[in-house]
Amino acid sequence: MKRFLIPLAAFFVLVIFLAIGLTRDPREVPSPLVGKPTPMFQLQQLANADKSFSPKDMQGKVWLLNVWSSWCVSCRAEHPLLVAFARQSNLPIVGLSYKEVRGDSEIDAGKLSPDDELKLTRRRASAWLAARGDPYAVVALDIDGRVGIDYGVYGVPETYVIDKAGVIRYKQIGPITPDALDKNILPLVKELEKS
Amino acid sequence: MINANRTITLIVALAFALCGAFAQAKEAAPLAADEAVEKRMVAISEELRCLVCQNESLSGSHAELAQDLRREIRKMISDGKTDTEILDFMVARYGDFVRYRPPVKPTTWLLWGGPFLLMAGGLAALIAFLRRRAKEDAAPVLSEEEHRRAAALLDQSNP
C-alpha cells in the first residue's frame, strides 16, 4: 500500500500545479514597464491637426492611456464601458489611436502615401468616435505603431494607469472589464490621486 | 487510358506546385535588401518570441507586430547597435518572456534549475531502489526454518 502512496502524492502535486496553470492566461505577459516612467513621445492630435500631444502635458495628473483602433474587435466591446466611465468620472482618458490604417488587414496601406494615410486615419477614427461616443480627453495618432512598440503594446486594446509623476502604475492587457475597473483600476486611481 | 489520365493529372499538379514555389521565392526577394543586415536580423529574431502568436519566433511569425519589430531590429542594426543592445531594447518593452533563453536570475532559478532538481530526485529514487534490491538479493533465499518446512512438505508429498 505504501509504495503506491508516494506516486499518488506526486501525481496530486502535479495536478495542483496544472490546475493553477489553467487559471492563468498565457496571453497576459507582465509588463516590465510598470513602475517605470512613461516612454516619451510627441504625436499629432486627432481633433486638432496643428496640435500635438505628449505625456508631458499630463504631468501632475493621474490619467489613463488607452490604446485602441477601429479595426480592433475587443475595442468595440470595451468602448461602451469607457464612454460610461468618462461620463461619470473626471479622470482624463487619453486615446492612442494605434495603426488605424495599416493595422487593418483589409486595407493595403503600402499603396497609400503618408499624407493619404494620415487623412484616412483621421477620417476613420473620427467616424468611429462619432458613432460610438468619445470618452477621450485627447486622442494621439500613432500611425506607424512606433510609439506602441515603446509601450510594449502587443494586442489592442491595452490601458495604462499613469500617476502624477508620469510613472506607469498598472497595465490592463485586453479590454477593460467592469470587474477590472472596479477591483484594480479605480482603487489604484483613488490612491494615486491622494498622493 | 486511366493510367495516361493519371499521369497527366500528376504532371499538371506538379507544374502547379512548382509554380507556387517560384512565386513564393519571388515574393520573399525584396526583403533581403542588405544581406548582412538581414542575416543578423534573422539571427536575433530567432532568439525572440512573437508575443502575438507565442509559440512562434519573431523571425518566423507573420503577425503584424512581428513585422514591425523586425523592421525595428533592421533599423537598429543599420544604426550600428550591438546584439545585446537590441535584445535589451526588446526586454525593456516586453519583459524576459520575449527571450527564448531567459537570463538566470532569482525569478528564473526554478526554471533553469527545475530539470536538474527533477533529475536529482529521480537519481536518488533510483539509487534507493537499487540499494534495496541489492540487499534483498544478498539475503538467503530461504531461512533455516523455511528449509525445514520445505523438506517436511516434500517428505509428506512423497508416497
Interface residues (C-beta under 8 A of the other chain):
Chain A: P26 R27 V29 P30 S31 P32 L33 K99 G103 S105 D144 G145 R146 I149 D150 Y151 G152 Y154 G155
Chain B: L51 V52 Q54 E64 L65 D68 L69 E72 V91 A92 R93 Y94 G95 D96 F97
